[in-house]
Amino acid sequence: MSYLVDENGYYGTFGGAFIPEMLYPNVEELRQQYLKIIGEKAFQETFHKLLRDYVGRPTPLYFAERLSEKYQTKIYLKREDLCHTGAHKINNTIGQILLAQRLGKTRIIAETGAGQHGVATATVCALMGMECIVYMGEIDIHRQAPNVARMKMLGAQVVPATSGSKTLKDATNEAIRDWINNPVNTHYIIGSVVGPHPYPDMVARFQSVISEEVQTQLLEKEGRKQPDYVVACVGGGSNAAGLFYHFLENPEVGIIAVEAAGKGIDSGESAATSVLGKEGIIHGSKTLLMQTQDGQITEPYSISAGLDYPGVGPMHANLYASGRAKFLSITDDEAMHAGLELCQLEGIIPAIESSHALAIFKEHQFSSSAIVVLNLSGRGDKDLNTYINYFNL
């Protein structure tokens, strides 16, 4: 069984392109062109040159000595927080803006939750001199104010989504409406491995530079390319897809995906899709989705603005359903304390999204000889107010 996308855009039974008629030309153009364009030598050369000289890749694979000592296992952190803009999101936006240029698009739209993808999109639009509109939930605009300011400084127009839960789901809805109304000149840079095919695969390919680097770096440090486990937080799941990508087909590498349990799985305020979700369609793809008995989407909750999505990317839905990945759920409290622990043991302030992944070491026992690579997907600058309020700093 392959865990990569098939020729019809599915991961097992998940994926596909469930889209309104008016979006068909846009999505079909992408589907027909993306592999050809990405595969061209000139595209790859430009992409990797920007990743090196602009983003700052390769990012370090850091052996967290004090954290490893505490939990009696070998913990390596893939330092995506050291990318330009402070998170892994820039890998994908660089790739997609180069693709948009090749398709002759002049206007870029995006959705954002925590603001990191919005900042990354605004950054590449400034770099390439393209118009940029970012949709963001009204609640997220308030709790991620520094990122909103950064987007505006970079020249982007930030448009609040005021419907529904006023978070990531609703921002995505607004972006899709915009794309329907502006089909000819606009490219929609989706920020995660969600949406209609080919987006989940396209975003995963751009983010796969993460696991590609891990293989090379681990060979230098440990004399082997494969860790025993790879660990990442999952909302939509692009940082996880990037870390998992080159290990998906190797059953010897354990895959651990960490979701946001919010105030508890059974609290009614959670975003633990694997536990609470069932098959459904959201934003153009069939996946696991938190929904009521009659199919209405359940509002997700997490203290982390990047993890409160009611679904999960179809790649991850398949990893869960097939048993290839182990899914764990971490509460707000567990995540916040794990983030503070990393600050005080390693001198690194992580994004709260990444803190969810860090919390598993209290939940899951690893052997002393195991090599665990955890994706530190973003830095905590954007979350300082949340940390300050939570810990009364």
C-alpha positions as CSV (number, residue, x, y, z in Angstrom):
1,M,0.0,0.0,0.0
2,S,1.3,3.4,-0.9
3,Y,0.7,6.4,1.4
4,L,1.3,8.9,-1.4
5,V,-1.4,10.3,-3.6
6,D,-2.7,8.2,-6.5
7,E,-3.3,9.4,-10.1
8,N,-6.9,10.3,-9.2
9,G,-5.9,12.5,-6.3
10,Y,-6.8,10.1,-3.5
11,Y,-5.0,8.8,-0.4
12,G,-6.8,5.5,0.1
13,T,-10.4,6.6,0.2
14,F,-9.6,10.2,1.1
15,G,-8.9,13.2,-1.1
16,G,-10.4,14.0,-4.5
17,A,-11.7,17.3,-5.8
18,F,-15.3,18.2,-4.7
19,I,-15.6,21.6,-6.1
20,P,-18.3,24.0,-7.5
21,E,-18.5,24.1,-11.3
22,M,-17.1,27.7,-11.3
23,L,-13.8,26.5,-9.7
24,Y,-13.3,23.6,-12.1
25,P,-11.2,25.5,-14.7
26,N,-8.8,26.8,-12.0
27,V,-8.3,23.5,-10.3
28,E,-8.1,21.6,-13.5
29,E,-5.4,24.0,-14.8
30,L,-3.4,23.3,-11.7
31,R,-3.9,19.6,-11.9
32,Q,-2.8,19.4,-15.5
33,Q,0.2,21.6,-15.0
34,Y,1.7,21.3,-11.5
35,L,3.8,18.2,-11.9
36,K,5.2,19.3,-15.3
37,I,6.1,22.7,-14.0
38,I,7.5,21.5,-10.6
39,G,9.6,18.9,-12.5
40,E,11.3,21.3,-14.8
41,K,15.0,21.9,-14.1
42,A,14.7,25.7,-14.2
43,F,11.9,25.6,-11.7
44,Q,13.8,23.4,-9.3
45,E,17.0,25.5,-9.6
46,T,15.1,28.7,-8.8
47,F,13.1,27.0,-6.0
48,H,16.2,25.6,-4.3
49,K,18.2,28.8,-4.8
50,L,15.5,30.8,-3.0
51,L,15.2,28.1,-0.2
52,R,19.0,28.4,0.3
53,D,19.6,32.2,-0.1
54,Y,16.3,33.7,1.0
55,V,14.7,31.2,3.4
56,G,18.0,30.0,5.0
57,R,17.8,26.3,4.3
58,P,18.9,23.8,5.3
59,T,17.5,24.4,8.7
60,P,19.5,22.7,11.5
61,L,18.8,19.3,12.9
62,Y,19.5,20.0,16.6
63,F,20.2,17.4,19.2
64,A,18.3,18.6,22.3
65,E,20.7,17.3,24.9
66,R,18.9,18.4,28.1
67,L,15.4,17.4,26.8
68,S,16.9,14.0,25.8
69,E,18.4,13.5,29.2
70,K,15.1,14.3,30.9
71,Y,13.1,11.8,28.8
72,Q,15.8,9.2,28.4
73,T,15.8,9.1,24.6
74,K,17.5,10.8,21.7
75,I,15.5,13.8,20.7
76,Y,16.4,15.8,17.6
77,L,14.5,19.0,16.7
78,K,14.2,20.0,13.1
79,R,14.5,23.7,13.4
80,E,11.8,25.1,11.0
81,D,11.4,27.9,13.5
82,L,14.7,29.3,12.1
83,C,13.3,29.7,8.6
84,H,12.8,33.2,7.3
85,T,9.4,34.4,8.7
86,G,9.7,32.0,11.6
87,A,8.0,28.8,10.4
88,H,7.9,26.1,7.8
89,K,5.1,27.9,5.8
90,I,7.6,29.8,3.6
91,N,8.7,26.5,1.9
92,N,5.3,26.1,0.3
93,T,4.7,29.8,-0.5
94,I,8.0,30.1,-2.4
95,G,7.0,27.0,-4.5
96,Q,3.4,28.2,-5.1
97,I,4.3,31.7,-6.1
98,L,6.8,30.4,-8.7
99,L,4.1,28.1,-10.0
100,A,1.6,31.0,-10.1
101,Q,4.0,33.1,-12.1
102,R,4.5,30.3,-14.6
103,L,0.7,30.1,-15.0
104,G,0.5,33.8,-15.7
105,K,-1.4,34.8,-12.5
106,T,-1.0,38.4,-11.2
107,R,-3.0,38.3,-7.9
108,I,-2.5,36.1,-4.9
109,I,-5.1,35.2,-2.2
110,A,-4.5,33.1,0.9
111,E,-6.2,32.0,4.2
112,T,-4.4,32.0,7.5
113,G,-5.1,30.9,11.1
114,A,-2.1,31.5,13.3
115,G,-0.9,34.1,10.7
116,Q,2.3,32.3,9.8
117,H,1.0,31.3,6.4
118,G,-0.4,34.8,5.8
119,V,3.0,36.3,6.7
120,A,4.8,33.8,4.4
121,T,2.4,34.6,1.5
122,A,2.7,38.3,2.0
123,T,6.5,37.9,2.1
124,V,6.7,36.1,-1.2
125,C,4.2,38.5,-2.8
126,A,6.5,41.4,-1.7
127,L,9.5,39.5,-3.1
128,M,7.8,39.0,-6.5
129,G,5.8,42.3,-6.6
130,M,2.4,40.7,-6.7
131,E,-0.9,41.8,-5.2
132,C,-1.8,39.9,-2.0
133,I,-5.1,39.5,-0.1
134,V,-5.1,37.4,3.1
135,Y,-8.3,36.2,4.7
136,M,-8.2,35.7,8.4
137,G,-10.8,34.9,11.1
138,E,-11.8,37.9,13.2
139,I,-10.9,36.0,16.4
140,D,-7.5,35.0,15.0
141,I,-6.8,38.7,14.0
142,H,-7.2,39.7,17.6
143,R,-5.1,36.9,19.1
144,Q,-2.4,37.0,16.5
145,A,-2.0,40.8,16.2
146,P,1.8,40.8,15.6
147,N,1.4,38.6,12.5
148,V,-1.4,40.9,11.3
149,A,0.9,43.9,11.6
150,R,3.7,42.0,9.7
151,M,1.3,41.2,6.8
152,K,0.3,44.8,6.5
153,M,3.9,46.0,6.6
154,L,4.7,43.6,3.8
155,G,1.9,45.2,1.7
156,A,-0.8,42.6,2.1
157,Q,-4.5,43.5,2.5
158,V,-5.9,41.5,5.5
159,V,-9.6,40.8,5.3
160,P,-11.5,39.6,8.4
161,A,-13.8,36.6,8.2
162,T,-16.8,37.4,10.4
163,S,-19.0,34.3,9.9
164,G,-19.1,31.0,11.8
165,S,-16.4,30.6,14.4
166,K,-14.4,33.5,12.9
167,T,-11.3,31.3,12.6
168,L,-9.4,29.3,10.0
169,K,-12.4,27.4,8.5
170,D,-14.2,30.6,7.9
171,A,-11.2,32.3,6.4
172,T,-10.8,29.4,4.0
173,N,-14.5,29.8,3.0
174,E,-13.9,33.5,2.2
175,A,-10.8,32.8,0.2
176,I,-12.7,30.2,-1.9
177,R,-15.5,32.7,-2.6
178,D,-12.9,35.2,-3.8
179,W,-11.3,32.6,-6.1
180,I,-14.7,31.8,-7.6
181,N,-15.2,35.6,-8.3
182,N,-11.7,36.1,-9.7
183,P,-10.9,32.9,-11.7
184,V,-8.7,34.3,-14.4
185,N,-5.9,36.4,-12.8
186,T,-5.9,34.9,-9.3
187,H,-4.0,32.0,-7.7
188,Y,-5.0,30.7,-4.3
189,I,-2.0,29.7,-2.2
190,I,-3.5,27.2,0.2
191,G,-1.3,27.0,3.3
192,S,-1.8,23.3,4.3
193,V,-2.2,19.8,2.8
194,V,-6.0,20.4,2.5
195,G,-8.3,21.5,-0.3
196,P,-9.1,19.8,-3.6
197,H,-6.5,17.8,-5.5
198,P,-3.8,18.7,-6.4
199,Y,-3.3,21.0,-3.4
200,P,-2.6,18.3,-0.7
201,D,0.0,16.6,-2.9
202,M,1.5,19.9,-4.2
203,V,1.9,21.4,-0.7
204,A,3.4,18.1,0.6
205,R,5.9,18.1,-2.3
206,F,7.1,21.6,-1.5
207,Q,7.3,20.8,2.2
208,S,9.1,17.5,1.6
209,V,12.4,19.4,1.7
210,I,12.1,19.0,5.5
211,S,12.4,15.2,5.5
212,E,14.9,15.3,2.6
213,E,17.2,17.3,4.8
214,V,16.6,15.2,7.8
215,Q,17.9,12.1,6.0
216,T,21.1,13.8,5.0
217,Q,21.6,15.4,8.4
218,L,20.9,12.3,10.4
219,L,23.4,10.3,8.2
220,E,26.0,12.8,9.3
221,K,25.1,12.8,13.0
222,E,24.1,9.2,13.6
223,G,25.4,7.3,10.5
224,R,21.9,6.4,9.4
225,K,19.3,8.1,7.3
226,Q,16.2,6.8,9.1
227,P,15.1,7.8,12.6
228,D,13.1,5.5,14.7
229,Y,10.2,8.0,15.0
230,V,9.1,11.2,13.4
231,V,6.8,13.5,15.4
232,A,4.8,16.5,14.3
233,C,1.7,18.5,15.3
234,V,-1.2,18.3,12.9
235,G,-3.9,20.8,12.2
236,G,-4.3,20.7,8.5
237,G,-1.0,19.1,8.5
238,S,1.6,20.6,6.2
239,N,4.6,20.6,8.6
240,A,3.7,17.0,9.4
241,A,3.5,16.1,5.7
242,G,6.9,17.6,5.1
243,L,8.5,15.7,8.0
244,F,6.8,12.4,7.2
245,Y,7.1,12.5,3.4
246,H,10.3,10.6,2.8
247,F,9.6,8.1,5.6
248,L,6.0,7.2,4.6
249,E,6.9,4.0,2.7
250,N,9.4,2.8,5.3
251,P,7.5,0.8,7.9
252,E,10.5,0.8,10.2
253,V,10.0,4.5,10.9
254,G,7.2,5.1,13.4
255,I,5.0,8.1,12.6
256,I,3.4,10.1,15.4
257,A,0.9,12.9,14.6
258,V,-0.2,15.1,17.5
259,E,-3.6,16.9,17.5
260,A,-5.1,19.6,19.7
261,A,-7.4,18.1,22.4
262,G,-8.2,21.7,23.5
263,K,-9.9,21.6,26.9
264,G,-10.3,17.8,26.6
265,I,-11.6,15.4,23.9
266,D,-15.0,15.1,25.5
267,S,-15.3,18.7,26.6
268,G,-17.0,20.0,23.5
269,E,-14.0,22.3,23.0
270,S,-11.5,20.3,21.0
271,A,-9.9,19.9,17.6
272,A,-8.9,16.2,17.9
273,T,-10.2,15.3,14.4
274,S,-8.9,11.7,14.4
275,V,-10.9,10.9,17.6
276,L,-14.0,13.0,17.0
277,G,-14.2,13.1,13.2
278,K,-15.9,10.9,10.6
279,E,-15.8,10.9,6.8
280,G,-17.0,14.1,5.2
281,I,-16.2,16.8,2.7
282,I,-14.7,20.1,3.6
283,H,-13.0,22.7,1.3
284,G,-13.0,20.5,-1.7
285,S,-11.7,17.2,-0.3
286,K,-13.1,14.1,1.4
287,T,-11.4,13.6,4.7
288,L,-12.0,13.1,8.4
289,L,-14.1,15.9,9.7
290,M,-15.7,16.9,13.0
291,Q,-19.4,17.1,12.4
292,T,-22.8,16.7,13.9
293,Q,-25.1,13.7,13.3
294,D,-26.8,15.6,10.4
295,G,-23.4,16.6,8.8
296,Q,-23.0,20.2,10.1
297,I,-19.4,21.1,10.8
298,T,-18.6,21.2,14.5
299,E,-16.7,24.3,15.6
300,P,-13.2,23.3,16.6
301,Y,-11.3,24.8,19.6
302,S,-7.6,25.0,20.5
303,I,-5.5,27.5,22.4
304,S,-3.3,27.3,19.3
305,A,-4.7,29.3,16.3
306,G,-2.9,27.0,13.8
307,L,-4.5,23.8,15.1
308,D,-8.2,24.7,15.4
309,Y,-9.3,23.3,12.1
310,P,-12.3,20.9,12.1
311,G,-10.7,18.5,9.5
312,V,-7.3,17.1,8.7
313,G,-5.5,16.7,5.3
314,P,-6.5,13.6,3.4
315,M,-2.9,12.2,3.6
316,H,-3.2,12.3,7.4
317,A,-6.8,10.9,7.3
318,N,-5.4,7.9,5.4
319,L,-2.4,7.5,7.7
320,Y,-4.8,7.4,10.6
321,A,-7.4,5.0,9.0
322,S,-4.7,2.6,7.7
323,G,-2.9,2.6,11.1
324,R,0.4,3.7,9.5
325,A,0.5,6.7,11.9
326,K,-0.3,6.8,15.6
327,F,-2.4,9.9,16.5
328,L,-2.2,11.4,20.0
329,S,-4.3,14.3,21.4
330,I,-2.8,16.9,23.7
331,T,-4.7,19.4,25.8
332,D,-4.1,23.2,26.0
333,D,-2.6,22.7,29.5
334,E,-0.2,19.9,28.4
335,A,1.0,21.9,25.4
336,M,1.6,25.2,27.3
337,H,3.7,23.4,29.9
338,A,5.7,21.5,27.3
339,G,6.4,24.8,25.5
340,L,7.6,26.4,28.7
341,E,9.7,23.3,29.4
342,L,11.5,23.7,26.1
343,C,12.2,27.3,26.9
344,Q,13.8,26.5,30.2
345,L,15.7,23.3,29.1
346,E,16.9,24.3,25.7
347,G,16.6,28.1,25.4
348,I,14.1,27.8,22.5
349,I,10.6,29.5,22.6
350,P,8.4,27.3,20.4
351,A,5.1,28.1,18.7
352,I,2.2,26.7,20.7
353,E,1.4,24.4,17.7
354,S,4.9,22.8,18.1
355,S,4.4,22.7,21.9
356,H,1.6,20.1,21.3
357,A,4.2,17.8,19.7
358,L,6.7,18.4,22.5
359,A,4.1,17.3,25.1
360,I,4.1,13.7,23.9
361,F,7.2,12.9,25.9
362,K,5.2,12.9,29.1
363,E,2.6,10.6,27.4
364,H,4.7,8.2,25.3
365,Q,7.7,6.3,26.5
366,F,10.5,5.8,24.0
367,S,13.5,3.5,24.5
368,S,16.8,5.0,25.5
369,S,18.4,4.1,22.1
370,A,15.5,5.4,20.0
371,I,16.2,8.4,17.7
372,V,13.1,10.7,17.7
373,V,13.0,13.6,15.2
374,L,10.4,16.2,16.1
375,N,9.4,19.0,13.8
376,L,9.7,22.3,15.6
377,S,7.4,23.9,13.1
378,G,7.5,27.5,14.2
379,R,8.9,30.0,16.8
380,G,6.9,31.4,19.6
381,D,7.1,35.2,19.0
382,K,3.5,35.2,17.7
383,D,2.3,33.5,20.8
384,L,4.0,35.6,23.5
385,N,0.8,37.2,24.7
386,T,-0.9,33.8,25.0
387,Y,2.1,32.5,27.1
388,I,2.1,35.7,29.1
389,N,-1.6,35.5,29.9
390,Y,-1.5,31.7,30.6
391,F,1.5,31.8,33.0
392,N,0.9,35.3,34.4
393,L,4.4,36.3,33.4
